[in-house]
Amino acid sequence: MPEWRDLLTPENLAALERFIAAQEERESVPAAVNGILADWLSGQGYLPVEELPEGED
C-alpha cells in the first residue's frame, strides 16, 4: 500500500507539512488530511457543518 507521501505532489506535501507544523497540536499526515478534507467537504455542502457551542470559536 502506498504511503501518503507517495500520493501527494511535492508541492502539496510541502504545504501539508507546513500546515501541520503550524498547528498547536501536531497531527499525523493522515489525520491532517482527514481534517482538511472534512473542512472542505463541509464548506461545499457535502458534509454537515459542525457548529461550535456558543462562545467558542
C-alpha positions in Angstrom: 0.0 0.0 0.0 1.4 3.4 -0.9 2.4 5.9 1.8 0.7 9.3 2.0 3.9 10.9 0.7 3.6 8.8 -2.5 0.0 10.1 -3.1 0.7 13.8 -2.9 2.6 16.1 -5.3 5.8 17.5 -3.8 4.1 21.0 -3.6 1.1 19.7 -1.8 3.2 17.6 0.6 5.4 20.6 1.5 2.3 22.7 2.1 0.7 20.0 4.2 3.9 19.7 6.3 3.9 23.5 6.8 0.3 23.3 7.9 1.0 20.5 10.4 4.0 22.4 11.8 1.9 25.5 12.3 -0.7 23.7 14.4 -0.5 23.8 18.2 -1.1 20.0 18.4 0.7 18.4 15.6 -1.2 15.7 13.8 -0.2 12.8 11.7 -0.3 13.3 7.9 -3.5 11.1 7.6 -5.2 12.9 10.5 -4.4 16.3 9.0 -5.6 15.2 5.5 -8.8 13.9 7.0 -9.4 17.2 8.9 -8.7 19.3 5.9 -10.9 17.2 3.6 -13.8 17.3 6.2 -13.5 21.1 6.4 -13.6 21.4 2.6 -16.4 18.9 2.2 -18.4 20.8 4.8 -17.8 24.1 3.1 -19.0 22.6 -0.2 -22.2 21.2 1.4 -21.3 17.5 1.2 -20.9 17.1 4.9 -23.0 18.7 7.7 -21.3 21.7 9.2 -20.3 21.1 12.8 -21.4 24.1 14.8 -19.4 25.2 17.8 -21.1 25.7 21.1 -21.9 29.3 21.8 -18.9 31.3 22.9 -16.3 29.0 21.2 -14.5 29.8 18.0 
